[in-house]
Amino acid sequence: MKLMNIGFGNLVSSDKLVAVAAPDAAPVKRIVQEAKAKGMLIDATCGRKCKSVLICESNHVVLSAVSCETIQSRAEGSEEKDE
């Protein structure tokens, strides 16, 4: 299991991530609202502005204050360490 830092000491298993999206688009906002209604939303922003939405295999949705580009580079960095 590879853990990836998504900001403020919060970690997510990079193996279980399906997608990382910007929170601005209407479909992503709808996914966040549906996850909140189902109790599947995890807010890891620590009170900051949400800059990325992480969607996991288990249908959990994680909000992060770290940008999508930063999460991408961290995910790519963790893959390079394993090779």
PDB file as gemmi writes it, atoms N, CA and C in Angstrom:
CRYST1    1.000    1.000    1.000  90.00  90.00  90.00 P 1                      
ATOM      1  N   MET A   1       0.845  -1.168   0.000  1.00  0.00           N  
ATOM      2  CA  MET A   1       0.000   0.000   0.000  1.00  0.00           C  
ATOM      3  C   MET A   1       0.898   1.241   0.000  1.00  0.00           C  
ATOM      4  N   LYS A   2       0.627   2.159  -0.932  1.00  0.00           N  
ATOM      5  CA  LYS A   2       1.394   3.393  -1.036  1.00  0.00           C  
ATOM      6  C   LYS A   2       0.535   4.550  -0.533  1.00  0.00           C  
ATOM      7  N   LEU A   3       1.005   5.232   0.496  1.00  0.00           N  
ATOM      8  CA  LEU A   3       0.280   6.378   1.028  1.00  0.00           C  
ATOM      9  C   LEU A   3       0.832   7.656   0.425  1.00  0.00           C  
ATOM     10  N   MET A   4      -0.089   8.559   0.078  1.00  0.00           N  
ATOM     11  CA  MET A   4       0.284   9.816  -0.545  1.00  0.00           C  
ATOM     12  C   MET A   4      -0.260  10.964   0.298  1.00  0.00           C  
ATOM     13  N   ASN A   5       0.569  11.963   0.539  1.00  0.00           N  
ATOM     14  CA  ASN A   5       0.178  13.125   1.322  1.00  0.00           C  
ATOM     15  C   ASN A   5      -0.739  14.012   0.484  1.00  0.00           C  
ATOM     16  N   ILE A   6      -1.925  14.332   1.022  1.00  0.00           N  
ATOM     17  CA  ILE A   6      -2.858  15.212   0.316  1.00  0.00           C  
ATOM     18  C   ILE A   6      -3.012  16.538   1.051  1.00  0.00           C  
ATOM     19  N   GLY A   7      -2.077  16.824   1.945  1.00  0.00           N  
ATOM     20  CA  GLY A   7      -2.057  18.107   2.626  1.00  0.00           C  
ATOM     21  C   GLY A   7      -2.400  18.027   4.094  1.00  0.00           C  
ATOM     22  N   PHE A   8      -1.704  18.831   4.899  1.00  0.00           N  
ATOM     23  CA  PHE A   8      -1.956  18.996   6.326  1.00  0.00           C  
ATOM     24  C   PHE A   8      -1.905  17.681   7.101  1.00  0.00           C  
ATOM     25  N   GLY A   9      -0.993  16.806   6.706  1.00  0.00           N  
ATOM     26  CA  GLY A   9      -0.807  15.544   7.411  1.00  0.00           C  
ATOM     27  C   GLY A   9      -1.817  14.476   7.066  1.00  0.00           C  
ATOM     28  N   ASN A  10      -2.662  14.703   6.080  1.00  0.00           N  
ATOM     29  CA  ASN A  10      -3.652  13.712   5.660  1.00  0.00           C  
ATOM     30  C   ASN A  10      -3.067  12.854   4.549  1.00  0.00           C  
ATOM     31  N   LEU A  11      -3.317  11.550   4.630  1.00  0.00           N  
ATOM     32  CA  LEU A  11      -2.765  10.601   3.675  1.00  0.00           C  
ATOM     33  C   LEU A  11      -3.881   9.784   3.033  1.00  0.00           C  
ATOM     34  N   VAL A  12      -3.664   9.428   1.763  1.00  0.00           N  
ATOM     35  CA  VAL A  12      -4.609   8.597   1.026  1.00  0.00           C  
ATOM     36  C   VAL A  12      -3.818   7.487   0.347  1.00  0.00           C  
ATOM     37  N   SER A  13      -4.410   6.313   0.254  1.00  0.00           N  
ATOM     38  CA  SER A  13      -3.772   5.223  -0.458  1.00  0.00           C  
ATOM     39  C   SER A  13      -3.831   5.504  -1.953  1.00  0.00           C  
ATOM     40  N   SER A  14      -2.685   5.703  -2.573  1.00  0.00           N  
ATOM     41  CA  SER A  14      -2.653   6.038  -4.004  1.00  0.00           C  
ATOM     42  C   SER A  14      -3.110   4.853  -4.862  1.00  0.00           C  
ATOM     43  N   ASP A  15      -3.043   3.640  -4.315  1.00  0.00           N  
ATOM     44  CA  ASP A  15      -3.507   2.462  -5.047  1.00  0.00           C  
ATOM     45  C   ASP A  15      -5.016   2.464  -5.231  1.00  0.00           C  
ATOM     46  N   LYS A  16      -5.733   3.128  -4.343  1.00  0.00           N  
ATOM     47  CA  LYS A  16      -7.197   3.113  -4.353  1.00  0.00           C  
ATOM     48  C   LYS A  16      -7.819   4.311  -5.054  1.00  0.00           C  
ATOM     49  N   LEU A  17      -6.997   5.229  -5.572  1.00  0.00           N  
ATOM     50  CA  LEU A  17      -7.536   6.404  -6.253  1.00  0.00           C  
ATOM     51  C   LEU A  17      -7.991   6.061  -7.663  1.00  0.00           C  
ATOM     52  N   VAL A  18      -9.164   6.557  -8.024  1.00  0.00           N  
ATOM     53  CA  VAL A  18      -9.685   6.379  -9.366  1.00  0.00           C  
ATOM     54  C   VAL A  18      -9.478   7.648 -10.181  1.00  0.00           C  
ATOM     55  N   ALA A  19      -9.745   8.806  -9.553  1.00  0.00           N  
ATOM     56  CA  ALA A  19      -9.634  10.072 -10.277  1.00  0.00           C  
ATOM     57  C   ALA A  19      -9.326  11.214  -9.325  1.00  0.00           C  
ATOM     58  N   VAL A  20      -8.694  12.251  -9.875  1.00  0.00           N  
ATOM     59  CA  VAL A  20      -8.476  13.508  -9.167  1.00  0.00           C  
ATOM     60  C   VAL A  20      -9.028  14.592 -10.083  1.00  0.00           C  
ATOM     61  N   ALA A  21      -9.969  15.389  -9.551  1.00  0.00           N  
ATOM     62  CA  ALA A  21     -10.645  16.384 -10.386  1.00  0.00           C  
ATOM     63  C   ALA A  21     -10.662  17.738  -9.698  1.00  0.00           C  
ATOM     64  N   ALA A  22     -10.770  18.783 -10.512  1.00  0.00           N  
ATOM     65  CA  ALA A  22     -10.940  20.137  -9.992  1.00  0.00           C  
ATOM     66  C   ALA A  22     -12.383  20.281  -9.505  1.00  0.00           C  
ATOM     67  N   PRO A  23     -12.596  21.000  -8.417  1.00  0.00           N  
ATOM     68  CA  PRO A  23     -13.932  21.076  -7.822  1.00  0.00           C  
ATOM     69  C   PRO A  23     -14.878  22.063  -8.502  1.00  0.00           C  
ATOM     70  N   ASP A  24     -14.454  22.715  -9.578  1.00  0.00           N  
ATOM     71  CA  ASP A  24     -15.236  23.775 -10.195  1.00  0.00           C  
ATOM     72  C   ASP A  24     -16.362  23.281 -11.105  1.00  0.00           C  
ATOM     73  N   ALA A  25     -16.196  22.140 -11.736  1.00  0.00           N  
ATOM     74  CA  ALA A  25     -17.161  21.657 -12.721  1.00  0.00           C  
ATOM     75  C   ALA A  25     -18.457  21.188 -12.055  1.00  0.00           C  
ATOM     76  N   ALA A  26     -19.570  21.400 -12.743  1.00  0.00           N  
ATOM     77  CA  ALA A  26     -20.880  21.023 -12.205  1.00  0.00           C  
ATOM     78  C   ALA A  26     -20.993  19.519 -11.912  1.00  0.00           C  
ATOM     79  N   PRO A  27     -20.494  18.624 -12.790  1.00  0.00           N  
ATOM     80  CA  PRO A  27     -20.591  17.197 -12.467  1.00  0.00           C  
ATOM     81  C   PRO A  27     -19.821  16.813 -11.198  1.00  0.00           C  
ATOM     82  N   VAL A  28     -18.678  17.462 -10.985  1.00  0.00           N  
ATOM     83  CA  VAL A  28     -17.887  17.185  -9.784  1.00  0.00           C  
ATOM     84  C   VAL A  28     -18.618  17.695  -8.552  1.00  0.00           C  
ATOM     85  N   LYS A  29     -19.228  18.869  -8.648  1.00  0.00           N  
ATOM     86  CA  LYS A  29     -20.023  19.398  -7.533  1.00  0.00           C  
ATOM     87  C   LYS A  29     -21.169  18.449  -7.197  1.00  0.00           C  
ATOM     88  N   ARG A  30     -21.787  17.865  -8.225  1.00  0.00           N  
ATOM     89  CA  ARG A  30     -22.870  16.910  -8.014  1.00  0.00           C  
ATOM     90  C   ARG A  30     -22.353  15.643  -7.312  1.00  0.00           C  
ATOM     91  N   ILE A  31     -21.190  15.166  -7.719  1.00  0.00           N  
ATOM     92  CA  ILE A  31     -20.587  13.990  -7.075  1.00  0.00           C  
ATOM     93  C   ILE A  31     -20.330  14.274  -5.600  1.00  0.00           C  
ATOM     94  N   VAL A  32     -19.823  15.465  -5.295  1.00  0.00           N  
ATOM     95  CA  VAL A  32     -19.537  15.849  -3.904  1.00  0.00           C  
ATOM     96  C   VAL A  32     -20.835  15.891  -3.095  1.00  0.00           C  
ATOM     97  N   GLN A  33     -21.891  16.481  -3.650  1.00  0.00           N  
ATOM     98  CA  GLN A  33     -23.168  16.573  -2.933  1.00  0.00           C  
ATOM     99  C   GLN A  33     -23.772  15.195  -2.691  1.00  0.00           C  
ATOM    100  N   GLU A  34     -23.689  14.307  -3.682  1.00  0.00           N  
ATOM    101  CA  GLU A  34     -24.212  12.949  -3.521  1.00  0.00           C  
ATOM    102  C   GLU A  34     -23.422  12.184  -2.464  1.00  0.00           C  
ATOM    103  N   ALA A  35     -22.112  12.342  -2.457  1.00  0.00           N  
ATOM    104  CA  ALA A  35     -21.275  11.669  -1.458  1.00  0.00           C  
ATOM    105  C   ALA A  35     -21.593  12.187  -0.062  1.00  0.00           C  
ATOM    106  N   LYS A  36     -21.823  13.485   0.053  1.00  0.00           N  
ATOM    107  CA  LYS A  36     -22.170  14.071   1.348  1.00  0.00           C  
ATOM    108  C   LYS A  36     -23.492  13.509   1.858  1.00  0.00           C  
ATOM    109  N   ALA A  37     -24.465  13.381   0.959  1.00  0.00           N  
ATOM    110  CA  ALA A  37     -25.778  12.847   1.336  1.00  0.00           C  
ATOM    111  C   ALA A  37     -25.690  11.387   1.781  1.00  0.00           C  
ATOM    112  N   LYS A  38     -24.782  10.628   1.180  1.00  0.00           N  
ATOM    113  CA  LYS A  38     -24.615   9.207   1.504  1.00  0.00           C  
ATOM    114  C   LYS A  38     -23.661   8.983   2.679  1.00  0.00           C  
ATOM    115  N   GLY A  39     -23.018  10.033   3.166  1.00  0.00           N  
ATOM    116  CA  GLY A  39     -22.048   9.874   4.241  1.00  0.00           C  
ATOM    117  C   GLY A  39     -20.721   9.329   3.771  1.00  0.00           C  
ATOM    118  N   MET A  40     -20.409   9.544   2.493  1.00  0.00           N  
ATOM    119  CA  MET A  40     -19.176   9.015   1.901  1.00  0.00           C  
ATOM    120  C   MET A  40     -18.167  10.120   1.599  1.00  0.00           C  
ATOM    121  N   LEU A  41     -18.396  11.326   2.145  1.00  0.00           N  
ATOM    122  CA  LEU A  41     -17.517  12.460   1.889  1.00  0.00           C  
ATOM    123  C   LEU A  41     -16.527  12.630   3.034  1.00  0.00           C  
ATOM    124  N   ILE A  42     -15.263  12.804   2.694  1.00  0.00           N  
ATOM    125  CA  ILE A  42     -14.215  13.050   3.682  1.00  0.00           C  
ATOM    126  C   ILE A  42     -13.601  14.410   3.357  1.00  0.00           C  
ATOM    127  N   ASP A  43     -13.715  15.337   4.295  1.00  0.00           N  
ATOM    128  CA  ASP A  43     -13.191  16.685   4.099  1.00  0.00           C  
ATOM    129  C   ASP A  43     -11.814  16.777   4.751  1.00  0.00           C  
ATOM    130  N   ALA A  44     -10.771  16.790   3.923  1.00  0.00           N  
ATOM    131  CA  ALA A  44      -9.394  16.857   4.416  1.00  0.00           C  
ATOM    132  C   ALA A  44      -8.784  18.223   4.143  1.00  0.00           C  
ATOM    133  N   THR A  45      -9.624  19.255   4.029  1.00  0.00           N  
ATOM    134  CA  THR A  45      -9.122  20.588   3.705  1.00  0.00           C  
ATOM    135  C   THR A  45      -8.667  21.363   4.932  1.00  0.00           C  
ATOM    136  N   CYS A  46      -9.046  20.934   6.116  1.00  0.00           N  
ATOM    137  CA  CYS A  46      -8.703  21.616   7.364  1.00  0.00           C  
ATOM    138  C   CYS A  46      -9.150  23.078   7.335  1.00  0.00           C  
ATOM    139  N   GLY A  47     -10.330  23.330   6.776  1.00  0.00           N  
ATOM    140  CA  GLY A  47     -10.889  24.670   6.749  1.00  0.00           C  
ATOM    141  C   GLY A  47     -10.413  25.544   5.610  1.00  0.00           C  
ATOM    142  N   ARG A  48      -9.524  25.041   4.767  1.00  0.00           N  
ATOM    143  CA  ARG A  48      -9.045  25.822   3.620  1.00  0.00           C  
ATOM    144  C   ARG A  48      -9.961  25.614   2.419  1.00  0.00           C  
ATOM    145  N   LYS A  49      -9.704  26.371   1.363  1.00  0.00           N  
ATOM    146  CA  LYS A  49     -10.473  26.242   0.137  1.00  0.00           C  
ATOM    147  C   LYS A  49     -10.157  24.909  -0.536  1.00  0.00           C  
ATOM    148  N   CYS A  50     -11.190  24.239  -1.007  1.00  0.00           N  
ATOM    149  CA  CYS A  50     -11.016  22.962  -1.707  1.00  0.00           C  
ATOM    150  C   CYS A  50     -10.444  23.221  -3.098  1.00  0.00           C  
ATOM    151  N   LYS A  51      -9.297  22.575  -3.399  1.00  0.00           N  
ATOM    152  CA  LYS A  51      -8.661  22.745  -4.702  1.00  0.00           C  
ATOM    153  C   LYS A  51      -8.693  21.480  -5.543  1.00  0.00           C  
ATOM    154  N   SER A  52      -9.002  20.330  -4.912  1.00  0.00           N  
ATOM    155  CA  SER A  52      -9.098  19.092  -5.672  1.00  0.00           C  
ATOM    156  C   SER A  52     -10.052  18.118  -4.987  1.00  0.00           C  
ATOM    157  N   VAL A  53     -10.649  17.274  -5.806  1.00  0.00           N  
ATOM    158  CA  VAL A  53     -11.581  16.253  -5.339  1.00  0.00           C  
ATOM    159  C   VAL A  53     -11.010  14.908  -5.754  1.00  0.00           C  
ATOM    160  N   LEU A  54     -10.801  14.029  -4.780  1.00  0.00           N  
ATOM    161  CA  LEU A  54     -10.251  12.711  -5.044  1.00  0.00           C  
ATOM    162  C   LEU A  54     -11.372  11.687  -4.941  1.00  0.00           C  
ATOM    163  N   ILE A  55     -11.501  10.845  -5.957  1.00  0.00           N  
ATOM    164  CA  ILE A  55     -12.534   9.825  -5.977  1.00  0.00           C  
ATOM    165  C   ILE A  55     -11.842   8.477  -5.842  1.00  0.00           C  
ATOM    166  N   CYS A  56     -12.299   7.689  -4.858  1.00  0.00           N  
ATOM    167  CA  CYS A  56     -11.665   6.409  -4.547  1.00  0.00           C  
ATOM    168  C   CYS A  56     -12.479   5.235  -5.088  1.00  0.00           C  
ATOM    169  N   GLU A  57     -11.858   4.060  -5.147  1.00  0.00           N  
ATOM    170  CA  GLU A  57     -12.517   2.842  -5.605  1.00  0.00           C  
ATOM    171  C   GLU A  57     -13.753   2.507  -4.773  1.00  0.00           C  
ATOM    172  N   SER A  58     -13.720   2.834  -3.498  1.00  0.00           N  
ATOM    173  CA  SER A  58     -14.816   2.506  -2.578  1.00  0.00           C  
ATOM    174  C   SER A  58     -15.960   3.511  -2.661  1.00  0.00           C  
ATOM    175  N   ASN A  59     -15.915   4.420  -3.653  1.00  0.00           N  
ATOM    176  CA  ASN A  59     -16.893   5.494  -3.843  1.00  0.00           C  
ATOM    177  C   ASN A  59     -16.814   6.574  -2.780  1.00  0.00           C  
ATOM    178  N   HIS A  60     -15.775   6.558  -1.956  1.00  0.00           N  
ATOM    179  CA  HIS A  60     -15.541   7.670  -1.046  1.00  0.00           C  
ATOM    180  C   HIS A  60     -15.005   8.841  -1.865  1.00  0.00           C  
ATOM    181  N   VAL A  61     -15.381  10.043  -1.456  1.00  0.00           N  
ATOM    182  CA  VAL A  61     -14.920  11.260  -2.104  1.00  0.00           C  
ATOM    183  C   VAL A  61     -14.157  12.064  -1.068  1.00  0.00           C  
ATOM    184  N   VAL A  62     -12.930  12.449  -1.393  1.00  0.00           N  
ATOM    185  CA  VAL A  62     -12.067  13.169  -0.467  1.00  0.00           C  
ATOM    186  C   VAL A  62     -11.803  14.565  -1.019  1.00  0.00           C  
ATOM    187  N   LEU A  63     -12.029  15.578  -0.189  1.00  0.00           N  
ATOM    188  CA  LEU A  63     -11.739  16.952  -0.563  1.00  0.00           C  
ATOM    189  C   LEU A  63     -10.361  17.323  -0.046  1.00  0.00           C  
ATOM    190  N   SER A  64      -9.561  17.968  -0.881  1.00  0.00           N  
ATOM    191  CA  SER A  64      -8.207  18.349  -0.492  1.00  0.00           C  
ATOM    192  C   SER A  64      -7.945  19.811  -0.841  1.00  0.00           C  
ATOM    193  N   ALA A  65      -7.117  20.457  -0.024  1.00  0.00           N  
ATOM    194  CA  ALA A  65      -6.725  21.843  -0.267  1.00  0.00           C  
ATOM    195  C   ALA A  65      -5.467  21.924  -1.121  1.00  0.00           C  
ATOM    196  N   VAL A  66      -4.988  20.799  -1.605  1.00  0.00           N  
ATOM    197  CA  VAL A  66      -3.806  20.736  -2.461  1.00  0.00           C  
ATOM    198  C   VAL A  66      -4.272  20.661  -3.911  1.00  0.00           C  
ATOM    199  N   SER A  67      -3.590  21.334  -4.816  1.00  0.00           N  
ATOM    200  CA  SER A  67      -4.011  21.378  -6.215  1.00  0.00           C  
ATOM    201  C   SER A  67      -3.880  20.009  -6.898  1.00  0.00           C  
ATOM    202  N   CYS A  68      -4.637  19.847  -7.972  1.00  0.00           N  
ATOM    203  CA  CYS A  68      -4.604  18.602  -8.745  1.00  0.00           C  
ATOM    204  C   CYS A  68      -3.204  18.320  -9.282  1.00  0.00           C  
ATOM    205  N   GLU A  69      -2.526  19.372  -9.730  1.00  0.00           N  
ATOM    206  CA  GLU A  69      -1.183  19.201 -10.288  1.00  0.00           C  
ATOM    207  C   GLU A  69      -0.195  18.694  -9.233  1.00  0.00           C  
ATOM    208  N   THR A  70      -0.311  19.215  -8.022  1.00  0.00           N  
ATOM    209  CA  THR A  70       0.568  18.773  -6.938  1.00  0.00           C  
ATOM    210  C   THR A  70       0.298  17.311  -6.591  1.00  0.00           C  
ATOM    211  N   ILE A  71      -0.963  16.938  -6.535  1.00  0.00           N  
ATOM    212  CA  ILE A  71      -1.311  15.546  -6.236  1.00  0.00           C  
ATOM    213  C   ILE A  71      -0.799  14.635  -7.344  1.00  0.00           C  
ATOM    214  N   GLN A  72      -0.916  15.080  -8.589  1.00  0.00           N  
ATOM    215  CA  GLN A  72      -0.409  14.296  -9.708  1.00  0.00           C  
ATOM    216  C   GLN A  72       1.095  14.074  -9.584  1.00  0.00           C  
ATOM    217  N   SER A  73       1.832  15.129  -9.283  1.00  0.00           N  
ATOM    218  CA  SER A  73       3.286  14.984  -9.174  1.00  0.00           C  
ATOM    219  C   SER A  73       3.665  14.094  -8.006  1.00  0.00           C  
ATOM    220  N   ARG A  74       2.912  14.172  -6.913  1.00  0.00           N  
ATOM    221  CA  ARG A  74       3.189  13.294  -5.768  1.00  0.00           C  
ATOM    222  C   ARG A  74       2.881  11.846  -6.111  1.00  0.00           C  
ATOM    223  N   ALA A  75       1.814  11.606  -6.846  1.00  0.00           N  
ATOM    224  CA  ALA A  75       1.466  10.238  -7.249  1.00  0.00           C  
ATOM    225  C   ALA A  75       2.522   9.678  -8.199  1.00  0.00           C  
ATOM    226  N   GLU A  76       2.969  10.485  -9.137  1.00  0.00           N  
ATOM    227  CA  GLU A  76       4.011  10.047 -10.065  1.00  0.00           C  
ATOM    228  C   GLU A  76       5.318   9.816  -9.326  1.00  0.00           C  
ATOM    229  N   GLY A  77       5.609  10.634  -8.335  1.00  0.00           N  
ATOM    230  CA  GLY A  77       6.824  10.466  -7.546  1.00  0.00           C  
ATOM    231  C   GLY A  77       6.821   9.175  -6.750  1.00  0.00           C  
ATOM    232  N   SER A  78       5.653   8.799  -6.205  1.00  0.00           N  
ATOM    233  CA  SER A  78       5.567   7.559  -5.421  1.00  0.00           C  
ATOM    234  C   SER A  78       5.696   6.349  -6.330  1.00  0.00           C  
ATOM    235  N   GLU A  79       5.231   6.458  -7.588  1.00  0.00           N  
ATOM    236  CA  GLU A  79       5.371   5.348  -8.524  1.00  0.00           C  
ATOM    237  C   GLU A  79       6.835   5.172  -8.927  1.00  0.00           C  
ATOM    238  N   GLU A  80       7.555   6.272  -9.101  1.00  0.00           N  
ATOM    239  CA  GLU A  80       8.956   6.189  -9.499  1.00  0.00           C  
ATOM    240  C   GLU A  80       9.803   5.569  -8.396  1.00  0.00           C  
ATOM    241  N   LYS A  81       9.476   5.801  -7.136  1.00  0.00           N  
ATOM    242  CA  LYS A  81      10.240   5.242  -6.022  1.00  0.00           C  
ATOM    243  C   LYS A  81      10.137   3.729  -5.983  1.00  0.00           C  
ATOM    244  N   ASP A  82       8.980   3.189  -6.429  1.00  0.00           N  
ATOM    245  CA  ASP A  82       8.778   1.744  -6.373  1.00  0.00           C  
ATOM    246  C   ASP A  82       9.529   1.020  -7.492  1.00  0.00           C  
ATOM    247  N   GLU A  83       9.811   1.707  -8.589  1.00  0.00           N  
ATOM    248  CA  GLU A  83      10.442   1.047  -9.734  1.00  0.00           C  
ATOM    249  C   GLU A  83      11.906   0.851  -9.579  1.00  0.00           C  
TER     250      GLU A  83                                                      
END                                                                             
